[in-house]
Amino acid sequence: MPMTPERWTHASSYAQEVFGVEPPHIRANKAAADAAGLPTWAITGEIGRFLALLAGATNGELALEIGTLGGYSALWLLEGLGPHGRVITIEAVDAHADFAEAEFNRHGVADRISVRRGLARDVLPVIASEVGPGSVDLVFIDADKESYPEYYDVTSDLVASGGFLVIDNIFGTGTTWINDLSDPGVAATDRMNRKAVEDDRFDTTGLFVRAGMLVARRR
Ligand SMILES: C[S@@+](CC[C@H](N)C(=O)[O-])C[C@H]1O[C@@H](n2cnc3c(N)ncnc32)[C@H](O)[C@@H]1O
């Protein structure tokens, strides 16, 4: 049966309806972000469940995220890590960081999710020297695509054995797609994808969900 735009749209809605059910505090976070007029760039509920599932599968305690927005995916990561989990999340836009910090306070998890403000390019090396190589159980990258190769280089060293590196939008965004390599963000993503799959420290695949997700498990 051929895929049509209608089938694609229906399947996306169906996935969110059936598999995207959120715990009450995560649902409240999305409602508050919508009410506050934050950009609608957050992952969807079924992807949140996927992140939580991977985080839980590591039996680890630390996740690192690039791209906080309103804190939706960070809350899912924490949910997956369980009661001893901690999340470090990087955000360049103060209005987003302010909103996310207020949400983490409201939901009683501010002591377990740390928002690091600034451009990831500047903040990542500082975090890398704080946590050290092989210390992060799950890295989730969901920010500016032009920097994806650089983010891959820095964060791949940080992933613990058995841990995951998950990268969103590996086939495109709301405005770009992987067939247009003249776009600098797409070209950078393509470079990273090809580099990642050759990296023999990881088992890696690219999933065709939403705008594509790279999932790599450190050997
Ligand atoms: C797609 S949104 C993140 C959504 C979030 N991960 C979620 O699913 O709930 C991308 C976020 O990355 C931030 N961002 C973009 N470029 C950045 C950079 N160079 N350094 C840090 N944050 C950046 C944006 O301000 C935005 O809040």
The ligand as a Gaussian input file, in Angstrom:
#p B3LYP/6-31G(d) Opt

LIG

0 1
 C       14.001000      21.914000      18.815000
 S       14.176000      22.924000      20.191000
 C       14.452000      21.760000      21.502000
 C       13.224000      21.021000      21.884000
 C       13.390000      20.154000      23.122000
 N       14.514000      19.249000      22.971000
 C       12.144000      19.332000      23.362000
 O       11.911000      18.398000      22.590000
 O       11.394000      19.638000      24.309000
 C       15.811000      23.560000      19.988000
 C       16.279000      24.441000      21.137000
 O       17.693000      24.602000      20.976000
 C       18.029000      25.924000      21.261000
 N       19.269000      26.209000      20.533000
 C       19.413000      26.461000      19.213000
 N       20.708000      26.651000      18.893000
 C       21.394000      26.512000      20.051000
 C       22.780000      26.585000      20.377000
 N       23.709000      26.852000      19.464000
 N       23.148000      26.357000      21.652000
 C       22.207000      26.076000      22.610000
 N       20.887000      26.012000      22.360000
 C       20.484000      26.223000      21.098000
 C       16.831000      26.739000      20.780000
 O       16.763000      27.992000      21.418000
 C       15.674000      25.829000      21.128000
 O       15.166000      26.135000      22.411000

